[in-house]
Each structure stands twice: as C-alpha cells, then as structure tokens.
Amino acid sequence: MKKTDYDLIIVGGGMVGASLACALKNSPLKIAIIEAVPYTADKQPSYDDRAIAISYGSQRIFESIGIWSKLVQYSTPILAIHISDRGHFGSTRLSAKDEQVPALGQVILARSVGSVLQQQLAQQANLTLHCPASIQSLEQYDSHVRLTLDNEQILTARCLVVADGGRSTVRQQLGLSTHSHDYQQTAIIANISPERPHQNRAFERFTDSGPLALLPMADNRCSLVWTVNSGDEIALLALNDADFLVQLQSCFGYRLGELKQVGARQSYPLHLVQSDQPVQHRIVLIGNAAHTLHPVAGQGFNLGLRDVAALAEVLHDHADDCGGARALHEYTQWRTADQDNVITITNSLVQLFSQSNPIVGHLRGAALSATNALPPLKHWMAAKSMGLARKQPRLGRGLKL
Ligand SMILES: Cc1cc2nc3c(=O)[nH]c(=O)nc-3n(C[C@H](O)[C@H](O)[C@H](O)COP(=O)(O)OP(=O)(O)OC[C@H]3O[C@@H](n4cnc5c(N)ncnc54)[C@H](O)[C@@H]3O)c2cc1C
C-alpha cells in the first residue's frame, strides 16, 4: 500500500475547504485535499446553482488570495440593502455610499466560485487532489493523523482540516457530538426576472413563514431565497411558473414591479448544526462541518471564509508544527467569539422574524424604523453584514500570508 506524508490534509474540497487550500498556495506546507464527488459531476453538492451573497470582507480575502480578479466577471455588486417586514410599517436601508465602500457585497453563483477555485487548485504546486476519494479509517497519534482512503492509499498529516459539509461523515467517524435545531423551514431558490431594474439593490423581506431575499444578478435577474414552513414548499414547487409568481408577488410586493419570469426551483431544508468540539488534537472542523447556519443573513460562507483566513494565517505562522497545540489554541482563541456571535444573531433573526404575533410584529417594525433613523446603529449593522466588525486576519487586510 502506498503511503504519502503531508503537512495538511483537507477533507472536503467544497467552497470552504478549497478556499483554505488556495489561501495556502504560497506557504511551505505540503497539502492534500480529499474530495468525495468529482468537480465535474452534476450532483457536486457544494458548487450548485445557489447564489451566494459574498460580503465586502470576503471579497477582500479573495483579493488577497489572488482569485478575485477571476471571480469578478461572475459577480454582481450589491449597492444597497432594503430590509422590510411584510404587513408591518417600518424598514431599513443600508447603502454602500453611506458606508463609503464600493459595494456592500457581491452576488456570485456557488457554481462560478467552484469553477474559479478548481482552476486555481489545478495550478497549485504544493497541492495534491485525491478525488473521488473518501476516508475509510482515521487514527490520531501525538505528532500526526493517519488516514486510510477507500482506494487503500495511506496518508499522514500533522494537521487534518475537516470541511466535508453539514452532514460531515468525518465528524461522525471521530465520534464528535453536535447540537442541532431543525428550523422546520425550507428555502426555495430560483432566478426571478422582475419588471423594474433592481439597480443593484438586495431585498430582505420578513414574512410570517420566514424571510424572503431577492439578490441582484446580471441581466436584471434576481436570485430568490424564499424561506417557507417545511411542507409548504411541496405545493409551491408543484405550481406552474405563473401561479408560483402570483404567490411570490403577494409575499414580496411590488417594489420591483411585476415579477415576470421564474427559472428552475430547488429546495433546501434548514437546520442549525453546531459542532461541540470544532478543534481536536491535530484536527479542526471548518465551514458547514463546524457550523451550518440558516441562510437568513447570508452569513454561512462568509463566516467560513473568515475562519479560512484566520486558520491559513495560523497554519502558515506555525508551519514547523502546523497542527500542534499552540497553533490550534491560537485559532480557537481568535475565532470562537465571531462564530458564537454570528450563530446567535442568525438564530435570533430567524426566531424574531418568524413570529406572527401582532405585538412582536409592531416591535419589529419599530426596530427597523429606529435602525434606519440611527446612523451609528446602521453603521454597526452594515459593518457586521460586511464581515468587518472584528480583528481582521492578514488576508482580510489585503496582505499576503
Ligand atoms: C439556500 C442557501 C443560500 C445560502 N446563501 C448564502 C449566502 O448568501 N451567503 C453565505 O455566506 N452563505 C450562504 N449559504 C451558506 C453556504 O452555502 C455554506 O456556508 C457553504 O456552502 C458551506 O461550504 P462548505 O465547503 O463548508 O460545505 P459544502 O458546500 O457542503 O461542501 C462540502 C464538500 O465536502 C465534500 N464531501 C462530503 N463528504 C465527504 C467525504 N466523506 N469525504 C470527502 N469529501 C466529502 C462534498 O462533496 C463537498 O464538496 C447559503 C446556503 C443555502 C442552503
């Protein structure tokens, strides 16, 4: 049996795992990615047709990694965000101009992020891609981990990063516990063509069943993420296009005029999954494997990418023992507060905005109006959504590792 030694092995070459490998392209680390599903497969679960709102902070990380120049052709800038609550008075508007940034964020299809990341990985001299492959067994030693793949290859590494998504099989193989919450909500995604120009505005509208977002895309299309109570998606997905648009219009209203066309619809059941032990001896869980979030605030990938930037910096700075206790302790100290904060805010938003109680509804309206009237509060909210509220890693400040 062939045995290969690496410094770092990343299990899962999805958006987060592949970003970590790219971030470390100039490091002295010898890296492997183990990915179960070929990147060209239709069913590749990370790189599908969902549109991802990438924060300004994430854009800066991609710039430092050197791939923003390739991603920009697929992206649409968000110049303003309009937040409202269906059936209640009050709304908030955030704008790139007020925040003095070129854009509050960018909208990119996960599929496009995938194609750019793959091109980058293919050129990376310090990286070996094992794909399709998955781990059959895993042993932890003091100085390394040892993996046996399903093709019988044996790999060792001083650090193992687990980025195999929300249903992480490696997390299960390691016997790591999670706490999870089923939101009893399902997100329906589709592309929508509205009558009026979107003018690069993103809309977040809270409704009784859950939040509804329309994100600006090229050719005046919008990407819809419509959260409904689980079970209700069955009827909505079965409707013909015209009837679906009637239902959507009644929830969203006429801010973009008549909603004219809808593309293929897909659905995602929504859960919170949070790993209780995201850092283990020589092992780190990142991305959805560490925390799978509700898409209400568009923070899942952005949080994952901030973890990537911090982890890349720590692994690079401790290249001599990249999975050692000092390196992983530093990473944990750095990232736990942001992770907990984003999870708490996301959960609170889902709970607050999924209640049909009229008193809560009036309070929400008042809160949105108050936010709109208070520039410091608005600025704080914008900084949070742009991913700029905390200590930035070197890659988030436009620096090299
Ligand atoms: C509807 C919707 C809208 C969203 N919108 C936004 C948004 O606007 N902004 C935002 O920041 N986030 C958003 N998110 C969240 C975002 O999609 C996730 O945070 C992101 O996809 C997580 O990436 P990941 O690489 O951690 O996991 P995944 O994307 O799940 O990738 C995991 C990878 O691991 C591979 N894998 C799985 N098992 C194994 C194994 N055993 N061995 C090897 N490889 C394996 C898979 O094939 C895959 O390539 C949204 C999510 C949803 C559902």
The ligand as a MOL file (V3000), in Angstrom:
LIG
                    3D

  0  0  0     0  0            999 V3000
M  V30 BEGIN CTAB
M  V30 COUNTS 53 58 0 0 0
M  V30 BEGIN ATOM
M  V30 1 C -30.2410 28.3280 0.1160 0
M  V30 2 C -28.9240 28.7350 0.6830 0
M  V30 3 C -28.4470 30.0240 0.4650 0
M  V30 4 C -27.2210 30.4140 1.0150 0
M  V30 5 N -26.8100 31.6980 0.8180 0
M  V30 6 C -25.6540 32.1220 1.3910 0
M  V30 7 C -25.2080 33.4640 1.2280 0
M  V30 8 O -25.8680 34.2900 0.5660 0
M  V30 9 N -24.0450 33.8350 1.8310 0
M  V30 10 C -23.2980 32.9700 2.5750 0
M  V30 11 O -22.2630 33.3740 3.1230 0
M  V30 12 N -23.6910 31.6790 2.7310 0
M  V30 13 C -24.8440 31.2340 2.1600 0
M  V30 14 N -25.2310 29.9350 2.3050 0
M  V30 15 C -24.3540 29.0080 3.0700 0
M  V30 16 C -23.2810 28.3990 2.1720 0
M  V30 17 O -23.8610 27.7530 1.0770 0
M  V30 18 C -22.4610 27.4030 3.0030 0
M  V30 19 O -21.9540 28.0810 4.1190 0
M  V30 20 C -21.2980 26.8210 2.2170 0
M  V30 21 O -21.7630 26.1380 1.0930 0
M  V30 22 C -20.5020 25.8490 3.1030 0
M  V30 23 O -19.4410 25.3060 2.3580 0
M  V30 24 P -18.6090 24.0350 2.8750 0
M  V30 25 O -17.4730 23.9190 1.9130 0
M  V30 26 O -18.3400 24.1640 4.3160 0
M  V30 27 O -19.5960 22.8040 2.7600 0
M  V30 28 P -20.2160 22.1410 1.4610 0
M  V30 29 O -20.5800 23.2030 0.4950 0
M  V30 30 O -21.3000 21.2380 1.9260 0
M  V30 31 O -19.0290 21.2720 0.8200 0
M  V30 32 C -18.6110 20.0790 1.3930 0
M  V30 33 C -17.7050 19.3530 0.4060 0
M  V30 34 O -17.2310 18.1550 1.0290 0
M  V30 35 C -17.4220 17.0580 0.1430 0
M  V30 36 N -17.6050 15.8600 0.9730 0
M  V30 37 C -18.7070 15.4840 1.6560 0
M  V30 38 N -18.4760 14.3520 2.3350 0
M  V30 39 C -17.2020 13.9960 2.0730 0
M  V30 40 C -16.3730 12.9320 2.4970 0
M  V30 41 N -16.8130 11.9910 3.3310 0
M  V30 42 N -15.1090 12.8540 2.0320 0
M  V30 43 C -14.6290 13.8190 1.1770 0
M  V30 44 N -15.3790 14.8510 0.7540 0
M  V30 45 C -16.6400 14.9530 1.1980 0
M  V30 46 C -18.6350 17.4320 -0.6900 0
M  V30 47 O -18.6520 16.7060 -1.9080 0
M  V30 48 C -18.4180 18.9280 -0.8890 0
M  V30 49 O -17.5890 19.1850 -1.9910 0
M  V30 50 C -26.4480 29.5060 1.7760 0
M  V30 51 C -26.9200 28.2060 1.9810 0
M  V30 52 C -28.1460 27.8290 1.4510 0
M  V30 53 C -28.6410 26.4340 1.7020 0
M  V30 END ATOM
M  V30 BEGIN BOND
M  V30 1 1 1 2
M  V30 2 1 2 3
M  V30 3 2 2 52
M  V30 4 2 3 4
M  V30 5 1 4 5
M  V30 6 1 4 50
M  V30 7 2 5 6
M  V30 8 1 6 7
M  V30 9 1 6 13
M  V30 10 2 7 8
M  V30 11 1 7 9
M  V30 12 1 9 10
M  V30 13 2 10 11
M  V30 14 1 10 12
M  V30 15 2 12 13
M  V30 16 1 13 14
M  V30 17 1 14 15
M  V30 18 1 14 50
M  V30 19 1 15 16
M  V30 20 1 16 17
M  V30 21 1 16 18
M  V30 22 1 18 19
M  V30 23 1 18 20
M  V30 24 1 20 21
M  V30 25 1 20 22
M  V30 26 1 22 23
M  V30 27 1 23 24
M  V30 28 2 24 25
M  V30 29 1 24 26
M  V30 30 1 24 27
M  V30 31 1 27 28
M  V30 32 2 28 29
M  V30 33 1 28 30
M  V30 34 1 28 31
M  V30 35 1 31 32
M  V30 36 1 32 33
M  V30 37 1 33 34
M  V30 38 1 33 48
M  V30 39 1 34 35
M  V30 40 1 35 36
M  V30 41 1 35 46
M  V30 42 1 36 37
M  V30 43 1 36 45
M  V30 44 2 37 38
M  V30 45 1 38 39
M  V30 46 1 39 40
M  V30 47 2 39 45
M  V30 48 1 40 41
M  V30 49 2 40 42
M  V30 50 1 42 43
M  V30 51 2 43 44
M  V30 52 1 44 45
M  V30 53 1 46 47
M  V30 54 1 46 48
M  V30 55 1 48 49
M  V30 56 2 50 51
M  V30 57 1 51 52
M  V30 58 1 52 53
M  V30 END BOND
M  V30 END CTAB
M  END
